[in-house]
């Protein structure tokens, strides 16, 4: 599909939706109040509905994070106000007359706990409830079959528009670079560490997942693919609440994992902590085929490699909360981890020599070990300034991290069949990286007349990284000599930001949120070894707009648009050279500049479940991995560069069905059109292709506490920069058995049952003729045994926030 045709179709559907606006009446009924629990704490995200005395929904709303709700209606009927929320008894008022123009204030509505303690059996929903808001989609995971027997990474990968690749990288709506937050706080982990952390987190600990395709001005402008916010369970007990789980996975290698979560409350103090230990092991069978054009003819390389990896990640996430009084709250949050990865690779390359009757061979052994220690601390304060909802919050974050790695690449070269007649060399790499990040921010919220809400805030971040790369070489068993590609690189980045936004409604059918964020960046990159200093100063504005149109009781349209920035991670700006093997190296790019994306989306929601989404994004100076070949030296170098422009147009359909009470299915179809335009060296790249992704999940609730989930996924062929990736798919199966009134559960999951998750790709651009085949030992089996314990009355712990942008760019 041509891009212009896609834009025309989007505009046409948009105009059809906007045509409904003129008919909206002005006189409305306003029904308001606040939902609280028995302890006087607000109940967020409760369902508040006006139910006709004759049966059927008339109108409704969802309470905000402070428990407040407002229903605006243009209908006339005799109704009851009904309030419901998971874990509480349903509340209902006496019937009253609803008619345009009335105003009815219910004040504080107290709903009672459905259970006196947490030891009783909870009821599991068959599939997650999805709430569509103007600026985000909320997937309620708590209490669903989806949460059982899965980890957090699994559940994220099954959320609307999200795909997690076999390396654990999270893609949102066909775009990479999504920012992941946990309880509104930064994950502060590299992509690898984050994947391992989420694999070790039981999905049963998750309350909901917020998918924010186009974030508002309140969020950092960093991250072109949007934000994924994981909200952990907030229900705790006066006393102790928690769980213990352990398990493992076997895919040719065994990798154990385990963890524990503990929540304690006494008086005004609330504390919680989660400790996880996770090992993730795999092997990667990689075959690379390369052709080089020489004067004598074509020289081909056939490289067969096996890379064995094991990641060990102990981590801790904890917080302590003190309620100064009913209006003020003080909290401290801590994240800490100390991870180790061990990688060992062996490869053999067969090289054909044009004009000669013999082949050449290269045997390489590469042993590497990396260690990463990180500590993140956050101090948070929030206060309610009046009874109308005026609030202020402040955060101060401090992060330190060191990342060190060593590797020894041992190479042997020979011609013909005599492997003892060749030469040897070794390349040793010592790489030390240190990061210090300090951020502070303040946010202010003020309700205005007419139901409008004004938000504003300031943020400052100060980042320093120091990367010392030491390379040395030796011939045979001789001494190591310094390599000229050794380099020390110091990076400093200061970013100051301010934003303002306002949200409200034109009438009961149309709500909106509009915002503007400004960011000033001051960046210095200093290559100490090369005596080169690069500086950048720039100021950018990032507008955002959201409109939610309620066409009817069963149909709504959400429109949104924004502009985003993605700054390069600190490592890529270092002009380093890293040898993967004698034929392949990676280098940094100190000239890499930020990428900017402009995003549009329109989401049609039917019956609160079926979604049909159209999106369009243009990214300037987009980050892409570039491959270069030296024909004479017969080597390949990869680096990240700025493409002139990339475009993404997408359509997504989410189709959930309940076939039987014991069988439901969730299905997603996504179609993308990606276009890449750039000049690479002396050549022009201008390619585009339509690709698609299909996913189906079948959930079965079986007798005697058994549950089963079958998931199948297929990704069609797609272009990614210079490369073309062939289509591939896979099937996973999981079975869960609940015991002891749901206190104990055992889950067994089989992944990539038919060993079909094989990636094949080819690059045929300019002088580059390369293809590869890769399989990452995805076929395997894992088990998890989990025990939940609780004692006491239910209560809630407030979640606090910190910065999220800076640490997401570490890897």
Buried (B, 14 or more C-beta within 10 A) or exposed (E): EEBEEBBEBBEEBBEEBBEBBEEBEEEBBBBBBBBBBEEEBBBBBBBBBBBBEEEEEBBBBBBBEBBBBBBBBBBEBEBBBBBBBBBBEEBEBEBBEBEBEBEBEBEEBBBEBBBEEBBEEBEBBBBBBBBBBBBBBBBBBBBBBBBBBBBBBBBBBBBBBBBBBBEBBBBBBBBBBBBBBBBBBBBBBBBBBBBBBBBBBBBBBBBBBBBBBBBBBBBBBBBBBBBBBBBBBBBBBBBBBBBBBBBBBEBEBEBEBBBBBBBBBEEEEBBBBBBBBBBBBBBBBBBBBBBBEEEEEEBBBBBBBEBBBBBBBBBBBBBBBBBEEEEEBBBBBBBBBBBBBBBBBBBEBEBBBEEEEEBBBBBBBBBBBBBBBBBBBBBBBBBBBEEEBBBBBBBBBBBBBBBBBBBBBBBBBBBEEEEEEBEBBBBBBBBBBBBBBBBBBBBBBBBEEEBEBBBBBBBBBBBBBBBBBBBBBBEEEEEBEEBEBBBBBBBBBBBBBBBBBBBBBEBBBBBBBBBBBBBBBBBBBBBEBEEEEBEEEEEBEBBBBBBBBBBEBEBBBBBBBBBBBBBBBBBBBBBBBBBBBBBBBBBBBBEBBBBBBBBBBBBBBEEBBBBBBBBBBBBBBBBBEBBBBEBEEBBBBBBBBBBBBBBBBBBBBBBBEEEEEEBBBBBBBBBBBBBBBBEBEEEEBEBBBBBBBBBBBBBBBEEEBEBBBBBBBBBBBBBBBBBBBBEBBBBBBBBBBBEEEBBEBBBBBBBBBEEBBBBBBBBEBBEBBBBBBBBBBBBBBBBBBBBBBBEBBBBBBBBBBBBBBBBBBBB
